[in-house]
C-alpha cells in the first residue's frame, strides 16, 4: 500500500475483489461440500478426486468467460483490458493450492495445512518486502509475486499429498452426484459469502473511480487481517461436525455450537476494541497520508467482525452436520438485502455508505444464521451465555502465561 499510487492500489484491490468472488463461490459450491463428505469414514479418496476436477473445470470456464468480457470490464470499472483477465487467472492459479488445502482440512492434517499456508504467506511477505524497498515498483510486479507464491504453495500441496491416497482421472459417479446436489442446495450460501467479502469494492468501482476504491480498500485490506483470523476459527469445524453427525453424537454437536459461539463472542469483542484503539496510530505511522480517510472506514468495518465470525462459524457447523439447506432462506434474504442496500447507500453516501451497508447486512445475516443454527442443533442460549465468562477466563489465563 505505501508503494503503489492510490489509483494503482485501487486497481489491485478491485482485481482481487473480483477474484475473491470466484474463489469463495468455488469454495462454497464445490470445496466445502468436498470437505464435508471427505471427512466421513471411507469417503476421502473418491470425494477429493471429484472435487479436484470439478473445481478446476469451473475455474477454467470462468477464466474463459472473463477473458471474453475484458472489454466490458474496461468500460464498467475503468480497468485496463488485461486486468479482468488477471482477475480470472488468479483463481485458476490457486486451484490446486485451495483444493489441496481443503483435502488436508478434511483429514485434520493441521501441520500440513500450516506448511501450505506458510509457503504462500511467507513467500508473499518476502516478495512484498522486496517490492517495497526496490526502486521502481509497478503493479504488474505485485501480481508476479502473488502468482509465483501461489504456484509454490500448489507444489507444496502436491508434495504433501499422502502416498497412500489414490488419485485418478476416473470420477466416482455417486460421489459426483452427492457433492453437486449438496453444493447446488447451498449455492445461495456461496453467493452471500462471496458478495459479503467483496461486493462493496465492486460496487464502488462501478460507481466511482479507482482512487475511491483505493481509499476504501485501504480500510478493507487491513480488515482482511481480521477476516483471516475469523476464518481460522472455523478451519476444522466442518470436518469435525461432519464426523460427529456421522457418528450420531448430537450432544457433542450442541456443545460444539455453544462453546464456539461463546469463545467467538469474547475473542471478537477484544479484536474490535484493540482495532479501534490502534487504527489512528497505525495509519498515521505506517501508511501514507493519502490513506487518512481510511481510518473511520476501518473502524466502521470492524463492527462487522463479530457478526461475520458468527456467520462463518454457524454455517460451518450446519454444513458439517448436513443441514446446509437450513441456510438457504437466510442467505437468500441477505442477498436480497445486500442488492438493495449496498448500491443505494454507496451511490448517495460513497465509501461511508458502502461500509454502513456492509456492516448492516453482515449483522443481519450473522444474527439470523446463529439463531437458525441454534434451533437446528438444540443449542441452549442460557447455556451459551453462561460459557462466556469461562471463555473469557480461559483466554485471559492463556494470554497471561504467554
C-alpha positions as CSV (number, residue, x, y, z in Angstrom):
1,X,0.0,0.0,0.0
2,X,2.7,2.6,0.8
3,X,4.5,1.8,-2.5
4,X,1.7,1.9,-5.1
5,X,-0.1,5.0,-6.0
6,X,-3.7,5.3,-4.7
7,X,-5.1,4.7,-8.2
8,X,-2.9,1.6,-8.7
9,X,-3.8,0.2,-5.3
10,X,-7.5,0.8,-6.2
11,X,-7.0,-1.3,-9.3
12,X,-5.1,-4.0,-7.4
13,X,-7.9,-4.1,-4.8
14,X,-10.7,-4.3,-7.4
15,X,-9.0,-7.1,-9.3
16,X,-8.6,-9.1,-6.1
17,X,-12.2,-8.4,-5.2
18,X,-13.4,-9.9,-8.4
19,X,-11.1,-12.9,-8.0
20,X,-12.3,-13.4,-4.4
21,X,-15.9,-13.6,-5.6
22,X,-14.8,-16.6,-7.8
23,X,-12.7,-18.2,-5.2
24,X,-15.4,-18.1,-2.5
25,X,-18.1,-19.2,-4.9
26,X,-16.0,-22.2,-5.9
27,X,-15.2,-23.0,-2.2
28,X,-18.9,-22.9,-1.2
29,X,-20.2,-24.7,-4.3
30,X,-17.5,-27.5,-4.5
31,X,-14.8,-27.4,-1.9
32,X,-16.8,-27.1,1.3
33,X,-19.1,-30.0,0.3
34,X,-15.9,-31.9,-0.6
35,X,-14.6,-31.3,3.0
36,X,-17.9,-32.5,4.5
37,X,-18.1,-35.8,2.5
38,X,-14.3,-36.5,2.5
39,X,-14.3,-36.3,6.3
40,X,-16.7,-39.2,6.5
41,X,-15.2,-42.6,7.0
42,X,-14.1,-44.3,3.7
43,X,-15.0,-41.3,1.5
44,X,-11.7,-39.4,1.3
45,X,-10.1,-40.5,-2.0
46,X,-13.2,-40.6,-4.2
47,X,-14.6,-37.3,-2.9
48,X,-11.3,-35.4,-3.2
49,X,-10.8,-36.8,-6.7
50,X,-14.2,-35.4,-7.7
51,X,-13.6,-32.1,-6.0
52,X,-10.3,-31.7,-7.8
53,X,-11.7,-32.0,-11.3
54,X,-14.9,-30.0,-10.6
55,X,-13.0,-27.1,-9.1
56,X,-10.5,-27.0,-11.9
57,X,-13.2,-27.2,-14.6
58,X,-15.2,-24.3,-13.0
59,X,-12.1,-22.1,-12.7
60,X,-11.1,-22.7,-16.3
61,X,-14.6,-21.9,-17.5
62,X,-14.8,-18.7,-15.5
63,X,-11.4,-17.7,-16.8
64,X,-12.6,-18.1,-20.4
65,X,-15.7,-16.0,-19.7
66,X,-13.8,-13.2,-18.1
67,X,-11.2,-13.1,-20.9
68,X,-14.0,-12.6,-23.4
69,X,-15.6,-9.9,-21.2
70,X,-12.4,-8.0,-20.7
71,X,-13.6,-5.0,-22.9
72,X,-16.8,-4.8,-20.8
73,X,-14.8,-4.7,-17.6
74,X,-12.8,-1.8,-19.0
75,X,-15.9,0.3,-19.6
76,X,-17.7,-0.6,-16.4
77,X,-14.8,-0.5,-13.9
78,X,-12.4,1.7,-15.8
79,X,-9.8,-1.1,-15.6
80,X,-7.1,-1.9,-18.0
81,X,-8.1,-4.6,-20.6
82,X,-5.7,-7.1,-19.1
83,X,-7.0,-6.5,-15.5
84,X,-10.1,-8.7,-15.9
85,X,-8.0,-11.4,-17.4
86,X,-5.8,-11.3,-14.4
87,X,-8.8,-11.5,-12.1
88,X,-9.9,-14.7,-13.9
89,X,-6.4,-16.1,-13.8
90,X,-5.9,-15.7,-10.0
91,X,-8.5,-18.4,-9.1
92,X,-7.1,-20.7,-11.7
93,X,-3.6,-20.4,-10.3
94,X,-5.0,-21.0,-6.8
95,X,-6.9,-24.1,-7.9
96,X,-4.5,-26.9,-6.8
97,X,-3.5,-24.9,-3.7
98,X,-7.0,-24.4,-2.4
99,X,-8.0,-28.0,-3.3
100,X,-5.0,-29.4,-1.5
101,X,-5.6,-27.2,1.5
102,X,-9.3,-28.4,1.8
103,X,-8.3,-32.0,1.3
104,X,-5.8,-31.7,4.2
105,X,-8.5,-29.9,6.2
106,X,-10.9,-32.8,5.7
107,X,-8.3,-35.2,7.1
108,X,-7.4,-32.9,10.1
109,X,-3.8,-32.7,9.0
110,X,-3.1,-29.3,10.6
111,X,0.7,-29.5,10.3
112,X,0.3,-29.8,6.5
113,X,-2.2,-27.0,6.5
114,X,0.3,-24.8,8.2
115,X,3.0,-25.7,5.6
116,X,0.7,-25.0,2.6
117,X,-0.3,-21.6,4.1
118,X,3.3,-20.7,5.2
119,X,4.7,-21.3,1.7
120,X,2.2,-18.8,0.3
121,X,2.1,-16.2,3.0
122,X,5.8,-16.2,4.0
123,X,6.6,-16.1,0.3
124,X,4.4,-13.2,-0.5
125,X,5.6,-11.3,2.6
126,X,9.2,-11.7,1.4
127,X,8.2,-10.6,-2.1
128,X,6.3,-7.6,-0.9
129,X,9.2,-6.5,1.3
130,X,11.4,-6.7,-1.7
131,X,8.8,-4.8,-3.7
132,X,8.5,-2.1,-1.0
133,X,12.2,-1.2,-1.0
134,X,13.3,-1.7,-4.6
135,X,13.4,1.3,-6.9
136,X,10.5,1.5,-9.4
137,X,7.6,-0.6,-8.2
138,X,4.9,-1.4,-10.8
139,X,1.5,-3.1,-10.1
140,X,2.5,-5.9,-12.5
141,X,5.3,-6.9,-10.2
142,X,2.8,-7.4,-7.4
143,X,0.8,-9.9,-9.4
144,X,4.0,-11.8,-10.4
145,X,4.8,-12.2,-6.7
146,X,1.3,-13.4,-5.9
147,X,1.2,-15.9,-8.9
148,X,4.7,-17.2,-8.1
149,X,3.9,-17.9,-4.4
150,X,0.5,-19.5,-5.3
151,X,2.3,-21.9,-7.7
152,X,4.9,-22.7,-5.0
153,X,2.0,-23.3,-2.5
154,X,0.3,-25.6,-5.1
155,X,3.6,-27.6,-5.4
156,X,3.7,-27.9,-1.6
157,X,0.1,-29.3,-1.7
158,X,1.1,-31.9,-4.3
159,X,4.3,-32.9,-2.3
160,X,2.3,-33.2,0.9
161,X,-0.4,-35.4,-0.7
162,X,-0.3,-38.8,1.1
163,X,1.3,-41.6,-0.9
164,X,-1.5,-43.9,0.3
165,X,-4.1,-41.5,-1.3
166,X,-5.4,-42.7,-4.6
167,X,-5.9,-40.2,-7.4
168,X,-7.2,-40.9,-10.9
169,X,-8.8,-39.5,-14.0
170,X,-11.9,-41.6,-13.3
171,X,-14.7,-39.9,-11.4
172,X,-16.9,-41.8,-9.0
173,X,-20.5,-41.0,-10.2
174,X,-22.1,-41.4,-6.7
175,X,-19.6,-39.0,-5.2
176,X,-20.1,-36.6,-8.1
177,X,-23.9,-36.7,-7.7
178,X,-23.8,-36.3,-4.0
179,X,-21.3,-33.4,-4.0
180,X,-23.1,-31.5,-6.7
181,X,-26.5,-32.0,-5.1
182,X,-25.2,-30.6,-1.8
183,X,-23.3,-27.8,-3.5
184,X,-26.3,-26.7,-5.6
185,X,-28.5,-26.8,-2.5
186,X,-26.2,-24.3,-0.8
187,X,-25.3,-22.1,-3.8
188,X,-27.1,-19.2,-2.1
189,X,-24.8,-19.5,0.8
190,X,-21.8,-19.4,-1.6
191,X,-23.1,-16.2,-3.3
192,X,-23.8,-14.5,0.0
193,X,-20.3,-15.3,1.4
194,X,-18.7,-14.1,-1.8
195,X,-20.7,-10.9,-2.0
196,X,-20.2,-10.0,1.6
197,X,-16.4,-10.4,1.0
198,X,-16.1,-8.1,-2.0
199,X,-19.3,-6.7,-3.4
200,X,-18.7,-3.3,-1.7
201,X,-15.5,-2.8,-3.6
202,X,-17.0,-3.9,-6.9
203,X,-20.0,-1.5,-6.5
204,X,-17.7,1.4,-5.6
205,X,-15.5,0.6,-8.6
206,X,-18.6,0.7,-10.9
207,X,-20.0,4.0,-9.4
208,X,-16.8,6.0,-8.7
209,X,-13.1,5.6,-9.6
210,X,-10.0,3.7,-8.6
211,X,-8.9,6.4,-6.1
212,X,-12.2,6.0,-4.2
213,X,-11.7,2.2,-4.3
214,X,-8.1,2.7,-3.1
215,X,-9.2,4.7,0.0
216,X,-11.9,2.2,0.8
217,X,-9.6,-0.7,0.0
218,X,-7.1,0.9,2.4
219,X,-9.6,0.0,5.1
220,X,-10.9,-3.2,3.7
221,X,-7.5,-4.8,3.1
222,X,-6.4,-4.2,6.7
223,X,-9.8,-5.6,7.8
224,X,-8.9,-8.7,5.8
225,X,-6.4,-9.5,8.5
226,X,-9.3,-9.7,10.9
227,X,-11.2,-11.8,8.4
228,X,-8.3,-14.2,8.2
229,X,-8.4,-14.6,12.0
230,X,-12.1,-15.3,11.7
231,X,-11.6,-18.0,9.0
232,X,-9.2,-19.9,11.3
233,X,-11.9,-20.2,13.9
234,X,-13.9,-22.5,11.6
235,X,-11.0,-24.2,10.0
236,X,-11.7,-27.7,11.4
237,X,-15.4,-27.1,12.3
238,X,-16.8,-28.6,9.1
239,X,-14.9,-31.9,9.2
240,X,-15.3,-32.2,12.9
241,X,-19.1,-31.5,12.8
242,X,-19.4,-33.9,9.9
243,X,-17.7,-36.7,11.8
244,X,-19.9,-36.1,14.9
245,X,-23.0,-36.2,12.8
246,X,-21.9,-39.4,11.0
247,X,-21.5,-41.0,14.4
248,X,-24.8,-39.7,15.8
249,X,-23.2,-37.7,18.6
250,X,-25.9,-35.0,18.9
251,X,-25.0,-33.8,22.4
252,X,-21.4,-33.1,21.3
253,X,-22.7,-31.1,18.3
254,X,-24.8,-29.0,20.7
255,X,-21.8,-28.5,22.9
256,X,-19.6,-27.5,19.9
257,X,-22.1,-24.8,19.0
258,X,-22.4,-23.4,22.5
259,X,-18.6,-23.4,23.1
260,X,-17.5,-21.9,19.8
261,X,-20.1,-19.1,19.9
262,X,-19.1,-18.2,23.5
263,X,-15.4,-18.1,22.6
264,X,-16.0,-16.2,19.4
265,X,-18.0,-13.6,21.2
266,X,-15.2,-12.9,23.7
267,X,-12.4,-13.0,21.1
268,X,-14.1,-10.8,18.5
269,X,-15.0,-8.2,21.2
270,X,-11.4,-8.0,22.1
271,X,-10.3,-7.7,18.4
272,X,-12.8,-4.8,17.8
273,X,-11.6,-2.9,20.9
274,X,-7.9,-3.3,20.0
275,X,-8.6,-2.3,16.4
276,X,-10.4,0.9,17.4
277,X,-7.5,1.9,19.7
278,X,-4.7,1.1,17.2
279,X,-6.4,2.4,14.0
280,X,-5.2,6.0,14.2
281,X,-1.5,5.4,15.1
282,X,-1.3,2.5,12.6
283,X,-2.5,4.6,9.7
284,X,-0.5,7.6,10.8
285,X,2.9,5.9,11.2
286,X,2.7,3.1,8.7
287,X,0.5,4.3,5.8
288,X,1.0,7.4,3.5
289,X,-1.1,10.5,4.3
290,X,-3.4,9.7,1.4
291,X,-4.9,6.9,3.4
292,X,-6.0,9.2,6.3
293,X,-9.7,8.8,5.2
294,X,-9.4,5.1,5.6
295,X,-9.4,5.3,9.4
296,X,-13.1,5.9,10.0
297,X,-14.0,3.4,7.3
298,X,-11.8,0.7,9.0
299,X,-13.4,1.4,12.4
300,X,-16.8,1.0,10.8
301,X,-15.9,-2.2,9.1
302,X,-14.5,-3.6,12.4
303,X,-18.1,-3.6,13.8
304,X,-18.9,-6.3,11.3
305,X,-16.2,-8.7,12.6
306,X,-18.2,-10.4,15.4
307,X,-21.2,-10.9,13.1
308,X,-19.0,-12.2,10.3
309,X,-17.5,-14.7,12.7
310,X,-20.9,-15.9,13.8
311,X,-22.0,-16.3,10.2
312,X,-19.0,-18.4,9.1
313,X,-18.9,-20.4,12.3
314,X,-22.6,-21.4,12.4
315,X,-22.7,-22.1,8.7
316,X,-19.7,-24.3,9.1
317,X,-21.5,-26.3,11.7
318,X,-24.6,-26.6,9.6
319,X,-22.5,-27.6,6.6
320,X,-20.8,-30.3,8.6
321,X,-24.0,-31.9,10.0
322,X,-25.6,-32.0,6.6
323,X,-28.1,-29.2,7.3
324,X,-26.7,-26.6,4.9
325,X,-30.2,-26.3,3.3
326,X,-31.2,-24.5,6.5
327,X,-29.0,-21.6,5.4
328,X,-30.7,-21.2,2.0
329,X,-33.5,-19.0,3.1
330,X,-31.2,-16.8,5.3
331,X,-28.6,-16.5,2.6
332,X,-31.3,-15.5,0.0
333,X,-32.7,-12.9,2.4
334,X,-29.1,-11.5,2.9
335,X,-28.5,-11.4,-0.8
336,X,-31.8,-9.5,-1.4
337,X,-31.0,-7.0,1.3
338,X,-27.4,-6.5,0.0
339,X,-28.5,-6.0,-3.6
340,X,-30.9,-3.2,-2.4
341,X,-29.0,-1.5,0.4
342,X,-25.4,-1.6,-0.9
343,X,-25.8,0.2,-4.3
344,X,-28.2,2.7,-2.7
345,X,-26.1,3.8,0.2
346,X,-22.9,3.7,-1.9
347,X,-24.4,5.9,-4.5
348,X,-25.7,8.6,-2.0
349,X,-23.0,8.4,0.7
350,X,-20.0,7.0,-1.1
351,X,-17.5,4.9,0.9
352,X,-19.2,5.5,4.2
353,X,-22.5,4.3,2.8
354,X,-20.8,1.2,1.4
355,X,-19.3,0.5,4.9
356,X,-22.6,1.0,6.7
357,X,-24.3,-1.3,4.2
358,X,-21.7,-4.0,4.7
359,X,-21.9,-3.9,8.5
360,X,-25.7,-3.8,8.5
361,X,-26.1,-6.8,6.2
362,X,-23.3,-8.8,7.9
363,X,-25.0,-8.1,11.3
364,X,-28.4,-9.2,9.9
365,X,-27.1,-12.5,8.4
366,X,-24.8,-13.3,11.4
367,X,-27.5,-13.0,14.0
368,X,-30.2,-14.8,11.9
369,X,-27.8,-17.6,10.9
370,X,-26.8,-18.1,14.6
371,X,-30.4,-18.3,15.7
372,X,-31.2,-20.8,13.0
373,X,-28.2,-22.9,13.8
374,X,-29.1,-22.9,17.5
375,X,-32.6,-24.2,16.6
376,X,-31.2,-26.9,14.5
377,X,-28.7,-28.3,17.0
378,X,-31.0,-27.7,20.0
379,X,-28.5,-25.3,21.5
380,X,-29.5,-23.5,24.7
381,X,-28.9,-19.8,24.7
382,X,-28.7,-19.6,28.5
383,X,-26.0,-22.3,28.5
384,X,-24.1,-20.4,25.7
385,X,-24.2,-17.2,27.7
386,X,-23.0,-18.9,30.8
387,X,-20.0,-20.2,28.9
388,X,-18.8,-16.7,28.1
389,X,-17.2,-16.0,31.5
390,X,-15.4,-19.3,31.3
391,X,-14.2,-18.5,27.8
392,X,-13.0,-15.0,28.9
393,X,-11.2,-16.6,31.9
394,X,-9.6,-19.2,29.7
395,X,-8.4,-16.6,27.1
396,X,-7.0,-14.3,29.9
397,X,-5.1,-17.2,31.6
398,X,-3.6,-18.3,28.3
399,X,-2.6,-14.7,27.5
400,X,-1.1,-14.3,30.9
401,X,1.1,-17.5,30.6
402,X,2.5,-16.2,27.2
